[in-house]
Amino acid sequence: MRAVIQRVKHASVTVDGKIVGEIGKGLLVLLGVGRNDTEKDVDWMLEKVINLRIFEKEKGRFDESLLDIDGELLIVSQFTLYGDCSKGRRPSFSDAMPAREAEELFTKFVEKARKEIKKVQSGIFQASMDVSLINEGPVTIIIDSPVSPI
């Protein structure tokens, strides 16, 4: 799995002009599922995301996690995180998991997150989405699960 994690003051995702997910202070996670990912990757990535210490307790120090601050979580599926641009001018997405299987793992990630975090929102899998955010810091972190093919 690959995640782009952004510390936000506010974030929302809109589909067809309607807000389908919205959070206040917390994390926006753009989540890509790789072709070799399993539920083990879901568990590893979720544990990493919710415990990653990227919130400031004292100015300039990343001391607290999403759990520590009782923050909110917005999860948006994004297969394009697996775009390989090393050849030609059009990205190849052959490292992304096919949609049906990817949706199952994405859904498991969201369901498991809801057991750990009070407010979890998500986008709609495979929908064309508009994502808005106020990136606090800015803080943006990219994480690959250790069993990811790339």
N, C-alpha and C positions, 0 to 999 in steps of 0.2 A: 504494500500500500504506500501511497505517497500523499502527504498532506502539506498544504500551505496554510500555516496558522497565523492569523493576524489578531493582535490584541486590539480590541475596539471599545469605543465609548458607546457606539450604537451601530447596528447593522440590520439590514433587511433584504429579503429576496422577494421579487415580484414576478408573477406569471400572468400574462395577458392583462396587464394593468391592475392586478389585484395582489396585495401583499399576502404572501402565503407563509412567511416566517419573519419574525422580528425579535431582536433582543436589545437589551441595554448593555451595560458593562460586562465584558466577557471576551469570548473568543469566536471568531469566524473561522471555520475550518473548511477549506476547499479540499475535497477528498477524492483521490483517484484510486481505482482498484486495478492492480496488475494481473496479467494473465495467469500467474502462478500463485496468487494469493489464496489464503485459506482463512478459516475462522481464527486460527492462531494469530494471523496478522491483525485481524479485527481486535482481538483482546490486547495484543501488544500495543497497537496504535492508540487505542482508547486509554489504556493506562498511562501512556506517555503524554497524551494531550491533556488529560485532566490533572496530572501531577507536575507538569512542566512549570518550573518556577520562572515566570516571565512578568509577574506583577510586582510593582515596587511597594515595599513596606517603608523603607527609608529612601529618600531621594537618591536616585542613581544606582540602587541595588535591587537586583531581581531576587526577591526573597520569598515570594508567595505564589502559589498555584491557583488555578481556577477553583479548586475545592476550598482553598484557604480563604479566598475572598467571597465565597458563595456566589460566584459569577455565573453568567448565562452562556449558552452554547448554541451557535447557529451552524448547521452542517449542510454543505452544498456539494452534490456530486459533480465531479469534473474529470471526465475521461481524458481531456486534452492535456492533463498533467503528464500523461505518458506519450506525448508527441515527441517523436524523434526527428530532429531537424538536421541531422548530420549529413544527409545526402539530398541533393536536389533542393527544390524550393517549396515543396509541399510536405508538411509533416506526415510521418508514418505513425499510425496508431496501433501497430501490430503487437506492441507490448501491453496494451490495455486489454482487460478481460472482456469477452463478449457481453453484451448488454444484459441478457437474462441472468447469467451467473453473477455479474457485477451488482445488479440490483439486489439480489439476495444478500450479498455481503454488506452492501451499503445499508440496507434495512436492518440487518443485525447490529451494525455499528450504532445506528440511531436508537434502536431498542435498548441496547446495553447502556448507552449513554444516559437514557432516561431513568435508569435504575441508580445512577450515580450522581446526577446533576438535577437540581430542582426544575430549572427551566431549560428545555431543549427544544429548538425549532429546527426545521429542515426545509430545503427546497423540494421540488418535485423531480424525481428521477427522469432523465431524458427530456425534460421540458426545456424550452428556450427561456432562460431566466435573466432578469436584470438584478444585479447585486449592488447594493449601496452600503457604504460603510464610512465610519470615521475611525481611521486607524490611529490609535493612541500611541504616541512615541515619535515616529512610527516604529512599531515592532512587528516584524514579519520573520517567521521561522519556517524552514522547509525540512521535513522529516520523511525518510524512507524506512519502512519496516525492514528488519535485518534479513528476512527471507525473500525480499523483493528481488525480481530478476535483474534489476538495473542497479 
